[in-house]
Amino acid sequence: MPVRSMVQTWLKQPGFPVVEIEKRDSILHLKQRRYVLESDKKSTKGLWFIPLSIGLQNELFQKLFTKKSMSVKLPKDNIGFVANFGRKGFYRVKYDEGTLIDLKMLIDQKQIPAIDRWAIQNDLFSLCVSGDETVRNYLDFSDAYYDEDSYLATVNVAHNLTSLYFRAFDEDFSDQIKNYTVKYLKKILHDLGWDPKKTDKHTDALMRGFVIFTLGKLNDEEVTIESENRYKQFLKNQNSLPPDLVEPVCSVMAWNGNSKTHAELTRLYRNAKTTEEKLRFLGAMCSFKDPKLLLQSLNFSQTSEVRSQNMQLPIMKVAGNPYGKKILWPWLKNNWPKLSKKVGRGNPLFNRIVASISSIADDSMEKEIRQFFKKNPTPGTERTQEQTLERIRINSKFLRNMRKEFS
């Protein structure tokens, strides 16, 4: 293999490619270009030596893709194909519509290895974010994972659907996304059950907590009622709830709760014996819908009751709460001197606080955010600031594309 010339294309230019594939009869027509989430005229240039592997259940062939475009003939009796088979190459793949329909059926029938089942939808979702694919296409494709048994694909589809719903939270079309998300998550919860089993893998515990927490925030009635019953039991006897379910159940209660719930969670935090327990209740205190209660939680995080190394957690959690979006930026601006003092200049924790701004801002705020950091220099976060502003621009463009698509 021409290792030197191949490696140079990956080291001497920024980014990585996307390979676009169109199948006509048994011929694949391939094109490559640079994959970007934020495009300008310069950014799409680039040519890579791509190790192309094509397969389905096992590898059919490998080729080095060194030009802007090329054609490949598939073997006879071919029922389908996966490009970047086994996820050996560092690039995205964009399939044509007909191929995606074939792949959806093959994924549903599990005729493709687990790593590729994950990779195909992962690429498709990324192409939605970059504006190269439609969200409707992704939602439709996600149906193929309804009976998925691999953790990697399951958790990725669950997170992608959830992130689409919360991105479209205040939009008229959010219900269309919600229906897919609820249906998918309810199937996972049905398979896992509420109670941990001896046969559980460690990933089952992670998945169960995420699904309960998310279905609660999607206002699923069954999960809300079950969470309430378990929370009442928990207040009487703290051993009644497995540790992995404490934060999800308390968060669902906060989501539907009031100042009484806030007081209960604060008391539970104060009485908790270990830091780990404390952090579960602190996390749940950031799930309220009432902005006043969220502000209370943020202010509580600044008291001596919360260690400075845990102070970024409530900020990140409120940033991820759709009801926290409007209050967090004004609160951060007001409390920045205090935060700075408490965290300490140059502390890497500050990067997490800066990064959380990408969840609450849109690109109309870019100038204001830049000016704020000019007036309030935060050493060691300069790169994170730029990445955060880039992420804000990408998120804003993605939401505008979704509005156009669903209007």
C-alpha positions in Angstrom: 0.0 0.0 0.0 1.3 3.6 -0.7 1.4 4.4 3.0 3.4 7.6 2.8 1.1 9.3 0.2 -2.0 8.0 1.9 -1.1 9.2 5.3 -0.1 12.7 4.1 -3.6 13.3 2.9 -4.8 12.8 6.5 -2.1 14.8 8.2 -1.5 17.7 5.9 -5.1 19.0 5.6 -7.9 19.8 8.0 -11.0 17.7 8.6 -12.1 14.4 7.1 -14.2 13.4 4.1 -17.8 12.4 3.3 -18.2 9.7 0.6 -21.4 10.1 -1.4 -22.7 6.9 -3.0 -25.2 6.5 -5.7 -26.1 3.0 -6.9 -27.2 2.4 -10.5 -27.8 -1.2 -11.3 -24.8 -3.0 -9.9 -22.4 0.0 -10.3 -21.6 2.3 -7.3 -20.8 5.9 -8.3 -18.7 7.5 -5.5 -17.7 11.1 -4.9 -15.7 12.5 -2.0 -15.5 16.0 -0.5 -14.7 17.4 2.9 -17.4 16.9 5.6 -18.2 20.2 7.4 -20.9 21.2 9.8 -20.3 24.9 9.0 -19.4 25.5 5.4 -17.6 28.3 3.6 -16.1 28.3 0.1 -12.7 27.1 1.3 -13.8 24.4 3.6 -15.2 21.9 1.1 -11.8 21.6 -0.7 -9.7 18.5 0.0 -8.8 15.1 -1.5 -8.1 12.1 0.7 -6.7 8.6 0.0 -9.6 6.7 1.5 -9.4 3.0 2.4 -12.8 2.0 1.1 -14.2 -1.3 2.4 -17.5 -2.6 1.1 -19.3 -5.5 2.8 -22.6 -6.8 4.2 -22.1 -9.8 6.5 -18.4 -10.0 5.7 -16.1 -7.9 3.6 -16.6 -8.1 -0.1 -13.6 -6.0 -1.2 -11.3 -3.2 -0.4 -10.1 -0.3 -2.6 -8.1 2.8 -2.1 -10.2 5.8 -3.2 -7.8 8.5 -4.3 -9.7 10.7 -6.8 -12.6 13.1 -6.5 -14.9 10.4 -8.0 -14.8 6.8 -9.0 -17.0 3.8 -9.9 -17.1 0.3 -8.4 -18.8 -2.8 -9.7 -20.6 -4.9 -7.1 -20.4 -8.7 -7.2 -23.3 -10.5 -8.9 -26.2 -11.8 -6.7 -25.6 -8.9 -4.3 -28.5 -8.2 -1.9 -27.1 -5.0 -0.5 -23.9 -3.4 0.7 -22.4 -1.3 3.5 -19.7 1.2 2.7 -16.9 1.7 5.4 -17.7 -1.9 6.5 -16.7 -2.5 10.0 -16.1 1.2 10.5 -12.5 0.9 9.6 -12.1 4.3 7.9 -12.4 7.8 9.4 -15.1 9.2 7.1 -18.9 9.7 6.8 -21.0 8.0 4.2 -24.0 9.5 2.4 -26.2 6.9 0.6 -28.8 7.6 -2.1 -32.4 7.1 -1.2 -32.8 3.6 -2.8 -29.8 2.3 -0.9 -31.1 3.7 2.4 -34.4 1.8 1.9 -32.5 -1.4 1.3 -30.3 -0.8 4.3 -33.3 -0.1 6.5 -34.7 -3.5 5.7 -31.4 -5.3 6.2 -30.9 -3.5 9.6 -34.4 -4.5 10.7 -33.6 -8.2 9.8 -30.2 -7.9 11.5 -28.4 -9.0 8.3 -25.7 -6.3 9.0 -23.1 -6.5 11.9 -23.9 -4.5 15.1 -21.1 -1.9 14.5 -22.4 -1.1 11.1 -26.0 -0.9 12.3 -24.8 1.8 14.7 -22.6 3.5 12.1 -25.2 3.9 9.3 -27.7 5.8 11.5 -24.9 7.7 13.2 -23.7 9.0 9.8 -27.3 9.8 8.8 -27.9 11.9 11.9 -24.7 13.8 11.4 -25.7 14.5 7.8 -29.0 16.0 9.2 -27.0 18.4 11.4 -24.8 19.4 8.5 -27.8 20.0 6.3 -27.1 17.2 3.9 -30.0 15.1 4.9 -33.6 15.6 6.2 -34.7 15.0 9.8 -37.8 13.2 8.4 -35.5 10.7 6.7 -33.7 10.0 10.0 -37.0 9.6 11.9 -38.3 7.2 9.3 -35.0 5.3 9.3 -35.0 5.0 13.1 -38.0 2.6 12.8 -35.5 -0.1 11.7 -34.0 -0.1 15.3 -37.2 -0.9 17.1 -36.0 -4.4 18.0 -32.3 -3.5 18.2 -30.3 -5.7 20.6 -26.9 -3.9 20.5 -26.3 -1.3 23.2 -24.3 1.0 21.0 -26.9 1.4 18.3 -29.8 1.5 20.8 -28.3 4.2 23.0 -27.2 6.3 20.0 -30.7 6.3 18.4 -32.3 7.0 21.8 -29.9 10.0 22.3 -30.4 11.3 18.8 -34.2 11.2 18.9 -34.2 12.9 22.3 -31.8 15.6 21.1 -34.0 16.3 18.1 -37.1 16.6 20.3 -35.4 19.0 22.8 -33.9 21.0 20.0 -37.5 21.5 18.6 -39.0 21.9 22.0 -40.8 25.2 21.4 -41.7 24.5 17.8 -45.1 23.5 16.4 -43.6 20.4 14.8 -42.1 19.0 18.0 -45.0 16.6 18.5 -44.1 14.8 15.3 -40.6 14.1 16.7 -42.0 13.3 20.1 -44.1 10.5 18.8 -41.1 8.7 17.4 -39.1 9.3 20.5 -41.8 8.1 23.0 -42.5 5.0 20.9 -38.8 4.1 20.8 -38.0 4.7 24.4 -41.2 2.9 25.7 -40.1 -0.2 23.8 -36.7 -0.1 25.6 -38.3 0.4 29.0 -40.7 -2.5 28.3 -37.7 -4.8 27.5 -35.6 -3.7 30.5 -38.4 -3.3 33.1 -38.2 -0.9 36.0 -36.4 -3.2 38.4 -32.8 -4.2 38.0 -32.2 -7.9 37.5 -29.3 -10.2 38.4 -28.7 -10.8 34.7 -28.4 -7.1 33.9 -25.3 -5.8 32.1 -23.9 -2.5 33.4 -25.2 -0.9 30.2 -28.8 -1.9 31.2 -28.6 0.2 34.3 -27.4 3.2 32.4 -30.1 2.8 29.7 -32.9 2.2 32.2 -32.0 5.5 34.1 -31.8 7.5 30.9 -35.1 6.1 29.5 -37.1 6.8 32.7 -35.6 10.3 33.0 -36.4 11.1 29.4 -39.9 9.6 29.2 -40.7 11.6 32.3 -39.6 14.8 30.6 -41.7 13.8 27.5 -44.7 13.7 29.9 -45.4 10.0 29.5 -48.2 9.3 31.9 -47.2 5.7 32.9 -43.7 6.8 33.8 -44.9 9.8 35.7 -47.3 7.8 37.8 -44.8 5.0 38.4 -42.1 7.6 39.4 -44.5 9.2 41.8 -45.4 5.9 43.5 -41.7 5.0 43.8 -40.8 8.5 45.1 -43.4 8.3 47.9 -41.9 4.9 48.9 -38.4 6.3 48.8 -39.3 9.2 51.1 -40.4 6.6 53.7 -37.6 4.1 53.0 -34.5 5.2 51.1 -33.5 1.5 50.4 -36.7 1.0 48.4 -35.1 2.6 45.2 -32.0 1.2 43.5 -29.2 3.8 43.5 -29.3 4.0 39.7 -32.9 5.1 39.7 -32.7 7.8 42.5 -31.8 10.7 40.2 -34.1 9.7 37.3 -37.2 9.2 39.6 -36.4 12.4 41.6 -35.9 14.3 38.3 -39.3 13.2 37.0 -40.8 14.4 40.3 -39.1 17.8 40.0 -40.3 18.1 36.4 -43.9 17.8 37.7 -43.1 19.3 41.1 -43.4 22.6 43.0 -41.6 24.4 45.8 -42.6 21.6 48.2 -40.7 19.1 46.0 -37.8 21.5 45.8 -37.7 21.7 49.6 -37.8 17.9 49.8 -34.9 17.4 47.4 -32.9 20.1 49.2 -33.5 18.2 52.5 -32.5 14.9 50.9 -29.3 16.6 49.6 -28.4 17.8 53.1 -29.1 14.5 54.7 -27.2 12.4 52.1 -24.1 10.6 53.5 -21.9 10.4 50.4 -20.9 12.9 47.7 -22.3 10.5 45.1 -25.8 10.6 46.8 -25.6 14.4 47.1 -24.9 14.8 43.4 -28.0 12.7 42.5 -30.3 15.1 44.4 -28.4 18.2 43.2 -28.9 16.9 39.6 -32.6 16.3 40.2 -33.0 19.9 41.6 -32.2 21.2 38.1 -35.2 19.5 36.4 -38.0 21.8 37.5 -40.1 23.7 34.9 -40.5 26.7 37.1 -37.7 29.2 36.4 -37.9 30.5 40.0 -37.1 27.1 41.4 -34.3 26.6 38.9 -32.8 29.9 40.0 -33.1 28.7 43.6 -31.1 25.6 42.6 -28.4 27.6 40.8 -28.1 30.0 43.8 -27.9 26.9 46.2 -25.0 25.6 44.1 -23.1 28.8 45.1 -23.4 28.2 48.8 -20.8 26.5 51.0 -23.0 23.4 50.9 -21.9 22.6 47.4 -18.2 21.9 46.9 -16.5 24.1 44.3 -15.5 21.1 42.2 -19.2 20.1 41.9 -20.5 23.5 41.1 -20.4 23.1 37.3 -22.9 20.2 37.5 -26.1 22.3 38.2 -25.0 24.8 35.5 -24.7 22.0 32.9 -28.0 20.4 34.0 -30.0 23.7 33.9 -28.4 24.3 30.4 -29.9 21.0 29.3 -33.3 21.8 30.7 -35.5 23.6 28.1 -37.1 25.7 30.9 -33.6 26.9 32.0 -32.6 28.4 28.7 -33.9 31.9 29.3 -32.6 32.2 32.9 -29.1 30.7 32.7 -27.3 33.3 30.6 -28.4 36.3 32.7 -27.6 34.3 35.9 -24.1 33.4 34.6 -23.4 37.0 33.7 -24.4 38.2 37.2 -22.5 35.5 39.0 -19.4 35.3 36.9 -17.1 37.2 39.4 -18.3 34.8 42.2 -17.9 31.8 40.0 -14.4 32.9 39.0 -13.4 33.3 42.6 -14.9 30.0 43.7 -13.6 27.9 40.8 -10.2 29.6 40.6 -8.6 31.2 37.5 -7.3 28.7 35.0 -9.3 25.8 36.4 -10.3 23.3 33.6 -13.8 23.1 35.2 -14.4 26.5 33.7 -14.3 24.9 30.2 -17.4 22.9 31.1 -19.3 26.0 32.3 -18.3 27.8 29.1 -19.3 24.9 26.9 -22.8 24.7 28.5 -23.6 28.1 26.9 -24.0 26.3 23.6 -27.2 24.7 24.8 -28.9 28.0 25.8 -27.8 30.5 23.2 -28.6 31.1 19.5 -26.4 32.8 16.9 -28.0 36.2 17.5 -26.2 36.3 20.8 -22.7 35.7 19.4 -21.6 39.3 19.6 -22.8 39.7 23.1 -21.0 36.5 24.2 -17.8 37.6 22.6 -18.0 41.0 24.3 -18.7 39.4 27.6 -15.6 37.3 27.5 -13.6 40.3 26.4 -14.6 42.1 29.5 -14.3 39.0 31.7 -11.2 37.2 30.5 -11.2 33.5 31.6 -7.7 32.2 30.9 -7.5 28.6 29.6 -11.0 28.6 28.0 -10.2 30.6 24.8 -10.4 27.5 22.6 -13.6 26.3 24.3 -15.1 29.8 23.8 -14.5 29.5 20.0 -15.8 25.9 19.9 -18.9 27.0 21.9 -19.6 29.8 19.5 -19.2 27.5 16.5 -21.5 25.0 18.1 -24.1 27.8 18.7 -23.9 28.7 15.0 -24.3 25.0 13.9 -27.3 24.5 16.3 -29.0 27.7 15.1 -28.6 26.7 11.4 -29.8 23.2 12.1 -33.0 24.5 13.8 -33.6 26.9 10.9 -33.3 23.9 8.5 -35.8 21.9 10.6 -38.3 24.8 10.5 -38.1 24.9 6.7 -38.4 21.2 6.4 -41.5 20.9 8.7 -43.2 24.1 7.7 
